[in-house]
Amino acid sequence: MQPPFDPADLPTGVLMQVSPLVARVLAPNPSPFTYTGTQTYLVGTDAVAVIDPGPDDPAHLGALTAGIAGRPVVAILCTHTHRDHSPAARPLSELTGAPIVGCAPLTLEDDGPRADAAFDAHYMPDRIMADGERVSGPGWTLEAVATPGHTSNHLCFALIEEKALFSGDHVMGWSTSVISPPDGDMTAYMASMQRLLERDDAIYYPAHGDPVEQPQRLVRGMMGHRKQREGQILRFLERNGSGAIPDMVAEMYRGVDPRLHSAAGRSVLAHLIDLDARGLARPAGNGLWRTG
């Protein structure tokens, strides 16, 4: 559920310095799925990188241009291609001359619940970054960390000099990510979470929500939360013999904003697909599932 917040605490369009090398600008696109909005990060001092330029919104582009303040832009990096993350990349590239690098393009018909999470069909990077590849500028180095799960093309970016990780939507500072099949994959998501758990990053800067100052603790908790959901699904099926996803959501997400139930259903489906692959659940026809 979206926690309460005061928009005045996080004004949009304002460059906020969060570390010696990192500043952020909040886009004006709050929603039940984006919390206060998408956060675009500027990395560097003399010459900068822009991470997740956000929606193609004139006010946001103006705020980014003001924040860049005439400095050279080495690269525009995108963690993934949902429409609240990457559409501003091309107009910002045209304004600054910077190349677009980062995740691979990905376009498919998505029957998921979020209008803002449909894929950006116009995203076209100048260079796709593979896991471990780097881009650098004066005093900073960003390394791509492949984290499929929320989307198959999702990347995080590690800022080597500050042991920081720009975690996109893979790990957010206010809620767990929606895993929406067919592209969202719970098996891949959990493997990516395990990978992050084994890293030694000191802080995460997510695209939505506050910085995460104890990231391994949060990742461990999020993995535990997903395992609890998996257990709830299996107990529901064992108790009822079979069941449909809407009935599981109604029981498992009591008290959650009803606007989020369709998204919750997508994550339940992702769990069921994962359980099916492991032989623990299987489709029973007519939208029903049963234990394996």
Contacts in CASP RR format, 6 or more apart in sequence:
PFRMAT RR
TARGET T0000
AUTHOR 0000-0000-0000
METHOD contacts of the structure
MODEL  1
MQPPFDPADLPTGVLMQVSPLVARVLAPNPSPFTYTGTQTYLVGTDAVAV
IDPGPDDPAHLGALTAGIAGRPVVAILCTHTHRDHSPAARPLSELTGAPI
VGCAPLTLEDDGPRADAAFDAHYMPDRIMADGERVSGPGWTLEAVATPGH
TSNHLCFALIEEKALFSGDHVMGWSTSVISPPDGDMTAYMASMQRLLERD
DAIYYPAHGDPVEQPQRLVRGMMGHRKQREGQILRFLERNGSGAIPDMVA
EMYRGVDPRLHSAAGRSVLAHLIDLDARGLARPAGNGLWRTG
1 175 0 8 1.000
1 255 0 8 1.000
1 256 0 8 1.000
1 257 0 8 1.000
1 260 0 8 1.000
2 32 0 8 1.000
2 35 0 8 1.000
2 174 0 8 1.000
2 175 0 8 1.000
2 257 0 8 1.000
2 260 0 8 1.000
3 35 0 8 1.000
3 174 0 8 1.000
5 35 0 8 1.000
5 36 0 8 1.000
7 30 0 8 1.000
7 36 0 8 1.000
10 26 0 8 1.000
10 36 0 8 1.000
11 26 0 8 1.000
12 25 0 8 1.000
12 26 0 8 1.000
12 27 0 8 1.000
12 28 0 8 1.000
12 37 0 8 1.000
12 59 0 8 1.000
12 60 0 8 1.000
12 63 0 8 1.000
13 25 0 8 1.000
13 26 0 8 1.000
13 27 0 8 1.000
13 28 0 8 1.000
13 59 0 8 1.000
13 60 0 8 1.000
13 63 0 8 1.000
14 25 0 8 1.000
14 26 0 8 1.000
14 63 0 8 1.000
15 23 0 8 1.000
15 24 0 8 1.000
15 25 0 8 1.000
15 42 0 8 1.000
15 63 0 8 1.000
15 66 0 8 1.000
15 67 0 8 1.000
16 23 0 8 1.000
16 24 0 8 1.000
16 25 0 8 1.000
16 26 0 8 1.000
17 23 0 8 1.000
18 24 0 8 1.000
18 205 0 8 1.000
18 211 0 8 1.000
19 162 0 8 1.000
19 164 0 8 1.000
19 203 0 8 1.000
20 45 0 8 1.000
20 162 0 8 1.000
21 43 0 8 1.000
21 44 0 8 1.000
21 45 0 8 1.000
21 139 0 8 1.000
21 140 0 8 1.000
21 159 0 8 1.000
21 161 0 8 1.000
21 162 0 8 1.000
22 41 0 8 1.000
22 42 0 8 1.000
22 43 0 8 1.000
22 44 0 8 1.000
22 159 0 8 1.000
22 162 0 8 1.000
22 164 0 8 1.000
22 205 0 8 1.000
23 41 0 8 1.000
23 42 0 8 1.000
23 67 0 8 1.000
24 39 0 8 1.000
24 40 0 8 1.000
24 41 0 8 1.000
24 42 0 8 1.000
24 205 0 8 1.000
25 39 0 8 1.000
25 40 0 8 1.000
25 42 0 8 1.000
25 60 0 8 1.000
25 63 0 8 1.000
25 64 0 8 1.000
25 67 0 8 1.000
26 36 0 8 1.000
26 37 0 8 1.000
26 38 0 8 1.000
26 39 0 8 1.000
26 40 0 8 1.000
27 37 0 8 1.000
27 38 0 8 1.000
27 39 0 8 1.000
27 40 0 8 1.000
27 54 0 8 1.000
27 55 0 8 1.000
27 57 0 8 1.000
27 60 0 8 1.000
27 84 0 8 1.000
28 37 0 8 1.000
28 57 0 8 1.000
28 59 0 8 1.000
28 60 0 8 1.000
29 37 0 8 1.000
29 38 0 8 1.000
29 54 0 8 1.000
29 55 0 8 1.000
29 57 0 8 1.000
29 84 0 8 1.000
29 116 0 8 1.000
30 36 0 8 1.000
30 37 0 8 1.000
31 37 0 8 1.000
31 116 0 8 1.000
32 257 0 8 1.000
32 259 0 8 1.000
32 260 0 8 1.000
33 114 0 8 1.000
33 116 0 8 1.000
33 117 0 8 1.000
33 178 0 8 1.000
33 260 0 8 1.000
33 263 0 8 1.000
34 84 0 8 1.000
34 116 0 8 1.000
34 208 0 8 1.000
35 172 0 8 1.000
35 174 0 8 1.000
35 175 0 8 1.000
35 208 0 8 1.000
35 209 0 8 1.000
36 208 0 8 1.000
36 209 0 8 1.000
37 84 0 8 1.000
37 208 0 8 1.000
38 52 0 8 1.000
38 54 0 8 1.000
38 55 0 8 1.000
38 84 0 8 1.000
38 85 0 8 1.000
38 207 0 8 1.000
38 208 0 8 1.000
39 52 0 8 1.000
39 205 0 8 1.000
39 206 0 8 1.000
39 207 0 8 1.000
39 208 0 8 1.000
39 209 0 8 1.000
40 50 0 8 1.000
40 51 0 8 1.000
40 52 0 8 1.000
40 53 0 8 1.000
40 54 0 8 1.000
40 60 0 8 1.000
40 64 0 8 1.000
40 88 0 8 1.000
41 50 0 8 1.000
41 51 0 8 1.000
41 52 0 8 1.000
41 166 0 8 1.000
41 205 0 8 1.000
42 48 0 8 1.000
42 49 0 8 1.000
42 50 0 8 1.000
42 51 0 8 1.000
42 64 0 8 1.000
42 67 0 8 1.000
42 68 0 8 1.000
43 49 0 8 1.000
43 50 0 8 1.000
43 51 0 8 1.000
43 140 0 8 1.000
43 142 0 8 1.000
43 159 0 8 1.000
44 137 0 8 1.000
44 138 0 8 1.000
44 139 0 8 1.000
44 140 0 8 1.000
45 138 0 8 1.000
45 139 0 8 1.000
46 71 0 8 1.000
46 72 0 8 1.000
46 138 0 8 1.000
47 71 0 8 1.000
47 72 0 8 1.000
47 73 0 8 1.000
47 74 0 8 1.000
47 137 0 8 1.000
47 138 0 8 1.000
48 68 0 8 1.000
48 71 0 8 1.000
48 72 0 8 1.000
48 73 0 8 1.000
48 74 0 8 1.000
49 73 0 8 1.000
49 74 0 8 1.000
49 75 0 8 1.000
49 76 0 8 1.000
49 77 0 8 1.000
49 135 0 8 1.000
49 137 0 8 1.000
49 140 0 8 1.000
49 142 0 8 1.000
50 64 0 8 1.000
50 68 0 8 1.000
50 73 0 8 1.000
50 75 0 8 1.000
50 76 0 8 1.000
50 77 0 8 1.000
50 92 0 8 1.000
50 98 0 8 1.000
51 77 0 8 1.000
51 78 0 8 1.000
51 79 0 8 1.000
51 142 0 8 1.000
51 157 0 8 1.000
51 166 0 8 1.000
52 77 0 8 1.000
52 78 0 8 1.000
52 79 0 8 1.000
52 85 0 8 1.000
52 86 0 8 1.000
52 166 0 8 1.000
52 168 0 8 1.000
52 207 0 8 1.000
53 64 0 8 1.000
53 76 0 8 1.000
53 78 0 8 1.000
53 85 0 8 1.000
53 86 0 8 1.000
53 87 0 8 1.000
53 88 0 8 1.000
53 89 0 8 1.000
53 92 0 8 1.000
54 60 0 8 1.000
54 84 0 8 1.000
54 85 0 8 1.000
54 86 0 8 1.000
54 87 0 8 1.000
54 88 0 8 1.000
54 89 0 8 1.000
55 83 0 8 1.000
55 84 0 8 1.000
55 87 0 8 1.000
55 88 0 8 1.000
55 116 0 8 1.000
56 87 0 8 1.000
56 88 0 8 1.000
56 90 0 8 1.000
56 91 0 8 1.000
57 88 0 8 1.000
60 88 0 8 1.000
61 88 0 8 1.000
61 91 0 8 1.000
61 92 0 8 1.000
61 95 0 8 1.000
64 88 0 8 1.000
64 92 0 8 1.000
65 92 0 8 1.000
65 95 0 8 1.000
68 96 0 8 1.000
73 92 0 8 1.000
73 96 0 8 1.000
73 97 0 8 1.000
73 98 0 8 1.000
74 98 0 8 1.000
74 135 0 8 1.000
74 136 0 8 1.000
74 137 0 8 1.000
75 98 0 8 1.000
75 99 0 8 1.000
75 100 0 8 1.000
75 101 0 8 1.000
75 135 0 8 1.000
75 142 0 8 1.000
76 89 0 8 1.000
76 92 0 8 1.000
76 93 0 8 1.000
76 96 0 8 1.000
76 98 0 8 1.000
76 99 0 8 1.000
76 100 0 8 1.000
76 101 0 8 1.000
77 100 0 8 1.000
77 101 0 8 1.000
77 102 0 8 1.000
77 129 0 8 1.000
77 135 0 8 1.000
77 142 0 8 1.000
77 157 0 8 1.000
78 85 0 8 1.000
78 86 0 8 1.000
78 89 0 8 1.000
78 100 0 8 1.000
78 102 0 8 1.000
78 103 0 8 1.000
78 123 0 8 1.000
78 125 0 8 1.000
78 155 0 8 1.000
79 85 0 8 1.000
79 102 0 8 1.000
79 103 0 8 1.000
79 154 0 8 1.000
79 155 0 8 1.000
79 156 0 8 1.000
79 157 0 8 1.000
79 166 0 8 1.000
79 167 0 8 1.000
79 168 0 8 1.000
79 169 0 8 1.000
79 170 0 8 1.000
79 207 0 8 1.000
80 86 0 8 1.000
80 103 0 8 1.000
80 106 0 8 1.000
80 150 0 8 1.000
80 151 0 8 1.000
80 153 0 8 1.000
80 154 0 8 1.000
80 155 0 8 1.000
80 168 0 8 1.000
80 169 0 8 1.000
81 103 0 8 1.000
81 105 0 8 1.000
81 106 0 8 1.000
81 107 0 8 1.000
81 119 0 8 1.000
81 120 0 8 1.000
81 123 0 8 1.000
81 151 0 8 1.000
81 153 0 8 1.000
82 116 0 8 1.000
82 117 0 8 1.000
82 118 0 8 1.000
82 119 0 8 1.000
82 120 0 8 1.000
82 151 0 8 1.000
82 169 0 8 1.000
83 116 0 8 1.000
83 117 0 8 1.000
83 118 0 8 1.000
83 119 0 8 1.000
83 120 0 8 1.000
84 116 0 8 1.000
84 117 0 8 1.000
84 207 0 8 1.000
85 120 0 8 1.000
85 168 0 8 1.000
85 169 0 8 1.000
85 207 0 8 1.000
86 103 0 8 1.000
86 120 0 8 1.000
86 123 0 8 1.000
87 120 0 8 1.000
87 122 0 8 1.000
87 123 0 8 1.000
89 100 0 8 1.000
89 123 0 8 1.000
89 125 0 8 1.000
90 100 0 8 1.000
90 122 0 8 1.000
90 123 0 8 1.000
90 124 0 8 1.000
92 98 0 8 1.000
93 99 0 8 1.000
93 100 0 8 1.000
93 126 0 8 1.000
99 126 0 8 1.000
99 127 0 8 1.000
100 123 0 8 1.000
100 124 0 8 1.000
100 125 0 8 1.000
100 126 0 8 1.000
100 127 0 8 1.000
101 125 0 8 1.000
101 126 0 8 1.000
101 127 0 8 1.000
101 128 0 8 1.000
101 129 0 8 1.000
101 135 0 8 1.000
102 125 0 8 1.000
102 127 0 8 1.000
102 128 0 8 1.000
102 129 0 8 1.000
102 144 0 8 1.000
102 155 0 8 1.000
103 125 0 8 1.000
103 128 0 8 1.000
103 129 0 8 1.000
103 153 0 8 1.000
103 154 0 8 1.000
103 155 0 8 1.000
104 125 0 8 1.000
104 128 0 8 1.000
104 153 0 8 1.000
105 123 0 8 1.000
105 124 0 8 1.000
105 125 0 8 1.000
105 153 0 8 1.000
106 119 0 8 1.000
106 151 0 8 1.000
106 152 0 8 1.000
106 153 0 8 1.000
106 183 0 8 1.000
107 119 0 8 1.000
107 120 0 8 1.000
107 121 0 8 1.000
108 119 0 8 1.000
108 182 0 8 1.000
108 183 0 8 1.000
110 117 0 8 1.000
110 118 0 8 1.000
110 119 0 8 1.000
110 180 0 8 1.000
110 183 0 8 1.000
112 180 0 8 1.000
112 262 0 8 1.000
112 263 0 8 1.000
112 266 0 8 1.000
113 178 0 8 1.000
113 180 0 8 1.000
113 262 0 8 1.000
113 263 0 8 1.000
113 265 0 8 1.000
113 266 0 8 1.000
114 178 0 8 1.000
114 180 0 8 1.000
114 263 0 8 1.000
117 178 0 8 1.000
117 180 0 8 1.000
129 135 0 8 1.000
129 144 0 8 1.000
129 155 0 8 1.000
130 144 0 8 1.000
130 146 0 8 1.000
131 144 0 8 1.000
131 145 0 8 1.000
131 146 0 8 1.000
131 155 0 8 1.000
132 143 0 8 1.000
132 144 0 8 1.000
132 145 0 8 1.000
132 146 0 8 1.000
133 143 0 8 1.000
133 144 0 8 1.000
134 141 0 8 1.000
134 142 0 8 1.000
134 143 0 8 1.000
134 144 0 8 1.000
135 141 0 8 1.000
135 142 0 8 1.000
136 142 0 8 1.000
139 161 0 8 1.000
140 159 0 8 1.000
140 160 0 8 1.000
140 161 0 8 1.000
141 159 0 8 1.000
141 160 0 8 1.000
141 161 0 8 1.000
142 157 0 8 1.000
142 158 0 8 1.000
142 159 0 8 1.000
142 160 0 8 1.000
142 166 0 8 1.000
143 157 0 8 1.000
143 158 0 8 1.000
143 160 0 8 1.000
144 155 0 8 1.000
144 156 0 8 1.000
144 157 0 8 1.000
145 155 0 8 1.000
145 156 0 8 1.000
145 157 0 8 1.000
145 158 0 8 1.000
145 165 0 8 1.000
145 195 0 8 1.000
145 196 0 8 1.000
145 199 0 8 1.000
146 154 0 8 1.000
146 155 0 8 1.000
146 192 0 8 1.000
147 154 0 8 1.000
147 155 0 8 1.000
147 156 0 8 1.000
147 167 0 8 1.000
147 170 0 8 1.000
147 192 0 8 1.000
147 195 0 8 1.000
147 196 0 8 1.000
148 154 0 8 1.000
148 185 0 8 1.000
148 188 0 8 1.000
148 189 0 8 1.000
148 192 0 8 1.000
149 170 0 8 1.000
149 179 0 8 1.000
149 184 0 8 1.000
149 185 0 8 1.000
149 186 0 8 1.000
149 188 0 8 1.000
149 189 0 8 1.000
149 192 0 8 1.000
150 169 0 8 1.000
150 170 0 8 1.000
150 177 0 8 1.000
150 178 0 8 1.000
150 179 0 8 1.000
150 184 0 8 1.000
150 189 0 8 1.000
151 169 0 8 1.000
151 183 0 8 1.000
151 184 0 8 1.000
152 183 0 8 1.000
152 184 0 8 1.000
152 185 0 8 1.000
152 188 0 8 1.000
154 168 0 8 1.000
154 169 0 8 1.000
154 170 0 8 1.000
154 192 0 8 1.000
156 165 0 8 1.000
156 166 0 8 1.000
156 167 0 8 1.000
156 168 0 8 1.000
156 170 0 8 1.000
156 196 0 8 1.000
157 165 0 8 1.000
157 166 0 8 1.000
158 164 0 8 1.000
158 165 0 8 1.000
158 166 0 8 1.000
158 199 0 8 1.000
158 201 0 8 1.000
159 165 0 8 1.000
159 166 0 8 1.000
162 202 0 8 1.000
162 203 0 8 1.000
163 200 0 8 1.000
163 201 0 8 1.000
163 202 0 8 1.000
163 203 0 8 1.000
164 201 0 8 1.000
164 202 0 8 1.000
164 203 0 8 1.000
164 204 0 8 1.000
164 205 0 8 1.000
165 196 0 8 1.000
165 199 0 8 1.000
165 201 0 8 1.000
165 203 0 8 1.000
165 204 0 8 1.000
165 205 0 8 1.000
165 215 0 8 1.000
166 204 0 8 1.000
166 205 0 8 1.000
166 206 0 8 1.000
166 207 0 8 1.000
167 196 0 8 1.000
167 204 0 8 1.000
167 205 0 8 1.000
167 206 0 8 1.000
167 207 0 8 1.000
167 212 0 8 1.000
167 215 0 8 1.000
168 206 0 8 1.000
168 207 0 8 1.000
168 208 0 8 1.000
169 177 0 8 1.000
169 206 0 8 1.000
169 207 0 8 1.000
169 208 0 8 1.000
170 177 0 8 1.000
170 189 0 8 1.000
170 192 0 8 1.000
170 193 0 8 1.000
170 196 0 8 1.000
171 177 0 8 1.000
171 193 0 8 1.000
171 196 0 8 1.000
171 204 0 8 1.000
171 206 0 8 1.000
171 212 0 8 1.000
171 215 0 8 1.000
171 218 0 8 1.000
171 219 0 8 1.000
171 222 0 8 1.000
172 206 0 8 1.000
172 207 0 8 1.000
172 208 0 8 1.000
172 209 0 8 1.000
173 204 0 8 1.000
173 206 0 8 1.000
173 208 0 8 1.000
173 209 0 8 1.000
173 210 0 8 1.000
173 211 0 8 1.000
173 212 0 8 1.000
173 218 0 8 1.000
174 208 0 8 1.000
174 209 0 8 1.000
174 210 0 8 1.000
175 208 0 8 1.000
176 222 0 8 1.000
176 225 0 8 1.000
176 226 0 8 1.000
176 267 0 8 1.000
177 189 0 8 1.000
178 263 0 8 1.000
178 266 0 8 1.000
178 267 0 8 1.000
179 185 0 8 1.000
179 186 0 8 1.000
179 189 0 8 1.000
179 266 0 8 1.000
179 267 0 8 1.000
179 270 0 8 1.000
180 263 0 8 1.000
180 266 0 8 1.000
180 267 0 8 1.000
180 269 0 8 1.000
180 270 0 8 1.000
181 266 0 8 1.000
181 269 0 8 1.000
181 270 0 8 1.000
181 273 0 8 1.000
184 270 0 8 1.000
185 270 0 8 1.000
185 273 0 8 1.000
185 274 0 8 1.000
186 226 0 8 1.000
186 267 0 8 1.000
186 270 0 8 1.000
186 271 0 8 1.000
186 273 0 8 1.000
186 274 0 8 1.000
187 274 0 8 1.000
187 277 0 8 1.000
189 226 0 8 1.000
189 270 0 8 1.000
190 223 0 8 1.000
190 226 0 8 1.000
190 274 0 8 1.000
193 219 0 8 1.000
193 222 0 8 1.000
193 223 0 8 1.000
193 226 0 8 1.000
194 223 0 8 1.000
196 215 0 8 1.000
196 216 0 8 1.000
196 219 0 8 1.000
197 216 0 8 1.000
197 219 0 8 1.000
197 220 0 8 1.000
197 223 0 8 1.000
201 215 0 8 1.000
201 216 0 8 1.000
202 215 0 8 1.000
203 211 0 8 1.000
203 212 0 8 1.000
203 213 0 8 1.000
203 215 0 8 1.000
204 211 0 8 1.000
204 212 0 8 1.000
204 215 0 8 1.000
204 218 0 8 1.000
205 211 0 8 1.000
205 212 0 8 1.000
206 212 0 8 1.000
212 218 0 8 1.000
226 271 0 8 1.000
229 252 0 8 1.000
229 267 0 8 1.000
229 268 0 8 1.000
229 271 0 8 1.000
230 271 0 8 1.000
230 274 0 8 1.000
230 275 0 8 1.000
232 248 0 8 1.000
232 251 0 8 1.000
232 252 0 8 1.000
233 248 0 8 1.000
233 252 0 8 1.000
233 268 0 8 1.000
233 271 0 8 1.000
233 272 0 8 1.000
233 275 0 8 1.000
233 281 0 8 1.000
234 275 0 8 1.000
234 280 0 8 1.000
234 281 0 8 1.000
234 291 0 8 1.000
236 243 0 8 1.000
236 247 0 8 1.000
236 248 0 8 1.000
236 251 0 8 1.000
236 252 0 8 1.000
237 243 0 8 1.000
237 281 0 8 1.000
237 289 0 8 1.000
237 290 0 8 1.000
237 291 0 8 1.000
238 291 0 8 1.000
241 290 0 8 1.000
241 291 0 8 1.000
242 284 0 8 1.000
242 288 0 8 1.000
242 289 0 8 1.000
242 290 0 8 1.000
243 284 0 8 1.000
243 288 0 8 1.000
243 289 0 8 1.000
243 290 0 8 1.000
244 287 0 8 1.000
244 288 0 8 1.000
244 289 0 8 1.000
245 265 0 8 1.000
245 268 0 8 1.000
245 269 0 8 1.000
245 272 0 8 1.000
245 287 0 8 1.000
245 289 0 8 1.000
246 261 0 8 1.000
246 265 0 8 1.000
248 265 0 8 1.000
248 268 0 8 1.000
249 261 0 8 1.000
249 264 0 8 1.000
249 265 0 8 1.000
249 268 0 8 1.000
250 261 0 8 1.000
252 264 0 8 1.000
252 268 0 8 1.000
253 260 0 8 1.000
253 261 0 8 1.000
253 264 0 8 1.000
256 264 0 8 1.000
272 281 0 8 1.000
272 289 0 8 1.000
275 281 0 8 1.000
276 282 0 8 1.000
276 283 0 8 1.000
276 292 0 8 1.000
279 292 0 8 1.000
280 291 0 8 1.000
280 292 0 8 1.000
281 289 0 8 1.000
281 290 0 8 1.000
281 291 0 8 1.000
281 292 0 8 1.000
282 289 0 8 1.000
282 290 0 8 1.000
282 291 0 8 1.000
282 292 0 8 1.000
283 289 0 8 1.000
284 290 0 8 1.000
END
